[in-house]
Amino acid sequence: MLRWGILGTARINGRLIPAFRAARRSTLMAVASRDRARADAYAREWSVPRAFDGYQPLLDDPAIDAVYIPLPNSDHVPWTLAAIKAGKHVLCEKPLVLDPADIDRIAGAASEAGVVVEEGFMYRHEPLTAKALELIGGGAIGAVRALISGFTFALDAGTNIRLNPALGGGSLWDVGSYPVTYTQLIIGGAPQTVFGHAHWHASGVDDDFTGLLRFESGATANIYSGFRAAYRTWLEVIGSDAALTVPNPFRPGPLETLELRRGGTIERIDVTGSPEIFVREVEDFEASVLDGTRPIVSLEESRRTAATLTALYASARTLYPQ
């Protein structure tokens, strides 16, 4: 069994805690907070056996094998490195880093310590993603010519950490990482050139972002992320012979229907997903740690993601400064 601890009491824990309990070889042992009273209350609320006052005491506990890190983006690198130093395996929420060079630091430390580090992209582990890749890779749409993808939701809380530049806020780092990673997954590599345009929030972060990516094959991708529009996720892949529409690409439900459009016909392909999302992500991590399998989201891919996101930001700041 893989014995887990959680650093922090973030809202997303409400999705991961049931996943830890449903996964076949995981057990949730502890949660930590910088506030002892909050840690105790959270442990009682979620029936977690142990609560720690601070993150380092949890990392120092030999009864913990792996940690989940859902902290603000700016805390991902320091606490991932601290966990590695303590000999813990790490599943860290996206984005793992805000600078591609930090992946090299993490990879070197993880290799030396003999631990697994993986960036958390739940959708990567779902059958809907696997089926879409199978169809595209099998030539169902011909050569990939263009992709259109995005993720938006309305954010109205002025104090939300997603709007705080000191904490690594911004829509591209947050929901924009999904269409970027899916696009690169389909194409099989990083773009040659990128163009970015941002709408800058008063705090200094982007609250919506439009990106254009062009790949060596000639394929292009339009990606969009934002905190100023209603909730929506979308992905359409246009090929030389057909087009594939993927519903709910980043948060698939228990049953989704892909649409393959060829000429004037539409073929609908039902895909059965997970009754409880995040379980497959946890079980993939179990296999990486306990069986030695390669993580679905490798550190090489995480570096490519960070490089593309930082290039998009650089483009937006150069062409459309605040």
Secondary structure, 3 states (H helix, E strand, C coil): CEEEEEECCCCCHHHHHHHHHHCCCEEEEEEEECCHHHHHHHHHHHCCCEEEECHHHHHCCCCCCEEEECCCHHHHHHHHHHHHHCCCEEEEECCCCCCHHHHHHHHHHHHHHCCCEEEECHHHHCHHHHHHHHHHHCCCCCCEEEEEEEEECCCCCCCCHHHCHHHCCCHHHHCCHHHHHHHHHHHCCCCCEEEEEEEECCCCCEEEEEEEEECCCCCEEEEEEECCCCCEEEEEEEECCCEEEEECCCCCCCEEEEEEEECCEEEEEEEECCCCCCHHHHHHHHHHHHCCCCCCCCHHHHHHHHHHHHHHHHHHHHHCCC
